[in-house]
Amino acid sequence: MDDNRGAGDFGSRVKCALGIVVINFRTAALVKNCLASLGPQLEANDARAAIVDNFSNDGSAEEIAEWLLTGELWKSRVFLIRSPSNEGFSGGNNIGINAFDAAHILLLNSDTLARSGALKSLLDASARETDAGILAPRLEDVDGTPQISCFRFHSPLSEFLSAAETAPLDRLFSFAVVPMPVSDAPIACDWASFACVLLKREALDDVGRMDDGYFMYFEDADYCRSLKKMGWRVVYEPAARVVHLRGGSSPVKSSMKARKRPPGYYYAARTRYFRKAYGPFGLYAANLMWLAGRGVARARSLFGKPAPALCENQGKDQWTNWLAPLGDRRAPR
């Protein structure tokens, strides 16, 4: 099936036990490898997969459509939805979510590869953890090295710690450090990376769709915050293993690692998150705490430890949308 659907046009929904949503934005090779890793697991779990092309406009949607017509039988369980515009991460996933009538929805980045049995392990965990609205797998490198994928919520205090980058402060305020250590056992967390998460239909019905006021980034933390307010938990299930080829579907993290300037939508998302989570003065509190932390980092130079480098224009860009925190998501045109 090859559909052309916008954000509000979903027609009849596909019935199955598990609906899988994979977004394509000019990543045809990644999408094909991702689906190939899932293919053998689809029928056994009564799963169907929707590839949402986020208006790639580069021929990748056509390439994927042709690929789906050839080869393995499991491809009959996969269909392509073409969005007439680039709706970003939240909007693209909402299109896919609304295409299914399913007890569970799996959101999956195109830069992932599901290990054998990953789907069943997540579904088994969902049956066991009755109050978990989201189940997150162990994300790992190709060689099996685990990745940090469970987190505490961002807060003004966490912004202070992030800017200070001072180990004694991290130990003192460990409850506010955003990344959580990798666990070998199931644990609850505030939020998990949406590179791969399993959502229960009941939780989706309670919380609603993702906030498409985010173009990309922070929408996962925001959604988990809304979910927890409704009484649901976020649970990490390490028995389910998924390879995450970090940065394959977005260049932002690699740019930040190289201290380059991230796109405007990153900072617009950050602003939106702090406004929604901490009220009208949330962004001011976060940025002032970040400045205080930066002051601590710079003071370390007195002891021969230079302050860590910032991304280009970071101090200014963090005030993006400060007059209208819930405004323009700064999506690329």
Secondary structure, 3 states (H helix, E strand, C coil): CEEECCCCCCCCCEEEEEEEEEEECCCHHHHHHHHHHHHHHHHHHCEEEEEEECCCCCCHHHHHHHHHCCCCHHHHHEEEEECCCCCHHHHHHHHHHCCEEEEEEEEECCCEEECCCHHHHHHHHHHHCCCEEEEEEEEECCCCCECCCEECCCCHHHHHHHHHCCHHHHHHCHHHCCECCCCCCCEEECEECCCEEEEEHHHHHHHCCCCCCCCCCCHHHHHHHHHHHCCCEEEEEEEEEEEECCCCCCCHHHHHHCCCCCCHHHHHHHHHHHHHHHCCCHHHHHHHHHHHHHHHHHHHHHHCCCCCCCCCCHHHHCCCCCCCCCCCCCCCC
